[in-house]
Amino acid sequence: MNVFESILFSMILLLFPILCYLFYLVVNKNTSDKTKEKMLKLSLVISIYLVKRYPLDMIFNYLILTIPLFICYKRNYKYLMLIANLILTIICYFRGGQYYIFYIFQFIVNYFFNKEKDYNKYVLTCVVVALLYMILFGSTHVIADLTYILAFILMVFVIRTTLVKGEELMSYHIEHKNLLKEREIRTSLFKITHEIKNPLAVCKTYTDIFDYNDPECAKRYIPIISGEIDKMLLLLQDFMLVNKDNINKDIMDINYLLEEVAHSFNEMRRFDIELDLIDDEIFINGDYNRLTQVMTNLIKNGYEANADIIKIRSYIENKMIAVAIIDNGDGIKECNKDKIYIPFFTTKKDGTGLGVPLSNEIVEAHGGTLIYSDNKGKGTVAKITIPIVDM
């Protein structure tokens, strides 16, 4: 393996765990600071192991092993740095050679004389140590060793940029998401203010013309005012639920929940609900009350779309439990399929437009999906998928 191949291979060994750490941050955006520290420590330990497990030219191996050690020092992982430095020193001592001296030297210089944890001082220390080694013990490949030193300097700044800038980008991404969420809340508040304004205006109009001495007037206007107040209460209730983040999960049987929901609707005798469920118990990690709310909303949507038969079917799909709520109602127009997930969008006369967004938010909080589709040209299929828990 030539010099450039050695440099490339070492860079891959060193960078791969750190890139995995950054990828973990991307996938798990809400990771706590404590978990981030644990994952970074793990990635640094793996980097040290891989570089030591597949050593190349010794002087270059010494140089790149100091990079994760310095990152530990930079991040105040002093105990990890001390333990890793001690292990590397012991390994080098018993394998022979003089490299253990340089591990001790660079540790003392960085720990006691680089209090500000400056990358430039760190690089200068390591380069001076490497040059001293070349002079004191004689270098048989001066050009190769100088190339390794230059590659080391480049790798320090590449890893510094990758790690620091990568974490900064993740921080900016989270801040951006928070700003978008804040903007959504402001937009929602504006919309709900607008929605409440109309019923309030109706109540104000009827109270202005209300004649307390006229019984006929009371019979005519009180139901109207009461109906408008009910609309406002329903709107506020749905809005509060949409913006409620707490989900209390526990192990539960999804089929039992579906049977309970169907039973409660069948007692009303407004329409028929047919069950086609898996015979076995299917366990998920879910919030029973919130998922009951979702199923109730979806069934009510079918009923309000003039369905007289609603079928609930459960089946396994790609290690997920799929629940399909199928109705033979009016269906959803093609132009409205993407709009139904938008808060306050509704085609119903007395709807709030918050039922589907609320249901979608609850299902997503369970790691699942909610998708609407046509029921073969007659009605709608609301399909929910949620991960199964192995018992």
URRABEL-V252555 format. One record per backbone hydrogen bond with DSSP energy under -0.5 kcal/mol. NH is the residue of the N-H (numbers start at 1). CO is the residue of the C=O. E is the energy in kcal/mol with one decimal. If there is no record, write none. Layout:
nh: {NH/NH}
co: {CO/CO}
e: {E/E}
This chain:
nh: {6/7/8/9/10/11/12/13/14/15/16/17/18/19/20/21/22/23/24/25/26/27/28/29/31/36/37/38/39/40/41/42/43/44/45/46/47/48/49/50/51/52/53/54/55/61/62/63/64/65/66/66/67/68/69/70/71/72/73/74/75/76/77/78/81/82/83/84/85/86/87/88/89/90/91/92/93/94/95/96/101/102/103/104/105/106/107/108/109/110/111/112/113/113/114/117/122/123/124/125/126/127/128/129/130/131/132/133/134/135/136/137/138/139/140/145/146/147/148/149/150/151/152/153/154/155/156/157/158/159/160/161/162/163/164/165/165/166/166/167/168/169/170/171/172/173/174/175/176/177/178/179/180/181/182/183/184/185/186/187/188/189/190/191/192/193/194/195/196/197/198/199/200/201/202/203/204/205/206/207/208/209/212/214/215/218/219/220/221/222/224/225/226/227/228/229/230/231/232/233/234/235/236/237/238/239/240/241/242/243/244/245/249/250/252/254/254/257/258/259/260/261/262/263/264/265/266/267/268/268/269/269/270/272/274/276/283/284/286/286/288/291/292/293/294/295/296/297/298/299/300/301/302/303/304/305/306/307/310/311/312/313/313/314/315/317/320/321/322/322/323/324/324/325/325/326/326/327/328/330/336/337/337/340/341/342/344/345/345/346/358/359/360/361/362/363/364/365/366/366/367/368/369/371/373/375/376/378/381/382/383/383/384/384/385/386/387/388/389/390}
co: {2/3/4/5/6/7/8/9/10/11/12/13/14/15/16/17/18/19/20/21/22/23/24/27/28/32/33/34/35/36/37/38/39/40/41/42/43/44/45/46/47/48/49/50/52/57/58/59/60/61/62/63/64/64/65/66/67/68/69/70/71/73/72/76/77/78/79/80/81/82/83/84/85/86/87/88/89/90/91/93/98/98/99/100/101/102/103/104/105/106/107/108/108/109/110/114/118/119/120/121/122/123/124/125/126/127/128/129/130/131/132/133/134/134/138/141/142/143/144/145/146/147/148/149/150/151/152/153/154/155/156/157/158/159/160/160/161/161/162/163/164/165/166/167/168/169/170/171/172/173/174/175/176/177/178/179/180/181/182/183/184/185/186/187/188/189/190/191/192/193/194/195/196/197/198/199/200/201/202/203/204/205/210/211/213/214/215/216/217/218/220/221/222/223/224/225/226/227/228/229/230/231/232/233/234/235/236/237/238/239/241/243/247/286/284/252/282/253/254/255/256/257/258/259/260/261/262/263/264/265/265/266/265/308/310/312/281/252/250/284/286/287/288/289/290/291/292/293/294/295/296/297/298/299/300/301/303/302/272/326/274/311/324/276/322/320/317/386/315/320/384/313/322/323/382/311/324/380/309/305/333/333/334/336/338/339/353/342/353/344/354/355/356/357/358/359/360/361/362/363/364/363/385/383/381/379/374/375/373/325/371/381/323/382/369/321/366/319/283/388}
e: {-2.3/-2.2/-2.4/-2.7/-2.4/-2.2/-2.0/-2.3/-2.3/-2.8/-2.5/-0.6/-0.6/-2.8/-2.2/-1.9/-2.1/-2.5/-2.2/-1.8/-1.8/-2.4/-2.8/-0.9/-1.3/-2.2/-2.2/-1.9/-2.6/-2.5/-2.6/-2.3/-2.2/-2.3/-2.3/-2.4/-2.2/-2.4/-2.4/-2.9/-2.3/-2.2/-2.7/-2.0/-0.6/-2.6/-2.5/-1.8/-2.5/-1.5/-0.9/-0.8/-0.9/-0.7/-0.9/-2.3/-2.2/-2.0/-1.8/-3.3/-2.3/-1.3/-3.3/-1.2/-2.4/-2.7/-2.6/-2.7/-2.6/-2.3/-2.6/-2.5/-2.1/-2.4/-2.6/-2.4/-2.1/-2.3/-1.6/-0.8/-1.2/-0.8/-1.7/-2.0/-2.4/-2.7/-1.8/-2.3/-2.5/-2.5/-2.6/-2.4/-0.5/-2.0/-0.7/-1.8/-2.0/-2.8/-2.5/-2.5/-2.3/-2.5/-2.5/-2.3/-2.3/-2.5/-2.5/-2.1/-2.1/-2.1/-3.2/-2.4/-0.6/-0.5/-0.5/-2.7/-2.7/-2.1/-2.2/-2.1/-2.2/-2.5/-2.5/-2.1/-2.1/-2.7/-2.3/-1.5/-2.0/-2.9/-2.5/-2.1/-2.8/-3.0/-2.4/-0.6/-1.5/-0.6/-1.1/-2.2/-2.3/-2.8/-2.0/-2.3/-2.8/-2.5/-2.4/-2.4/-2.7/-2.3/-2.4/-2.3/-2.4/-2.5/-2.5/-2.4/-2.4/-2.4/-2.4/-2.7/-2.9/-2.8/-2.3/-2.5/-3.1/-2.2/-2.0/-2.7/-2.5/-1.6/-1.0/-0.9/-2.1/-2.3/-2.1/-2.6/-2.7/-2.4/-2.4/-2.4/-1.8/-1.4/-0.7/-1.7/-0.7/-1.7/-2.4/-1.8/-2.6/-2.1/-0.5/-2.7/-2.9/-2.3/-2.1/-2.1/-2.2/-1.9/-1.9/-2.4/-2.5/-2.4/-2.5/-2.4/-2.5/-2.4/-2.3/-1.8/-2.3/-1.6/-1.3/-0.6/-1.0/-1.9/-2.4/-0.7/-2.4/-1.6/-2.2/-2.3/-2.2/-2.4/-2.5/-2.3/-2.1/-1.7/-2.6/-1.6/-0.5/-1.0/-0.8/-0.5/-0.6/-1.7/-2.6/-2.9/-0.6/-2.5/-2.4/-0.9/-0.7/-2.5/-2.1/-1.9/-1.7/-2.6/-2.5/-2.4/-2.5/-2.3/-2.6/-2.1/-1.5/-2.3/-2.9/-0.8/-1.4/-1.6/-2.4/-3.2/-3.3/-0.5/-2.6/-1.9/-2.1/-2.9/-0.9/-2.8/-3.3/-0.6/-3.2/-3.1/-0.5/-0.5/-2.6/-3.2/-0.7/-2.5/-1.0/-2.6/-1.6/-0.6/-1.0/-1.4/-0.6/-2.0/-1.8/-1.8/-0.7/-0.5/-2.1/-2.4/-3.0/-2.2/-2.1/-2.4/-2.4/-1.8/-0.7/-1.0/-1.9/-2.2/-1.6/-2.5/-2.0/-1.7/-0.9/-1.9/-3.0/-2.4/-3.1/-0.7/-2.9/-0.5/-2.0/-1.9/-0.5/-1.3/-3.0/-0.5}
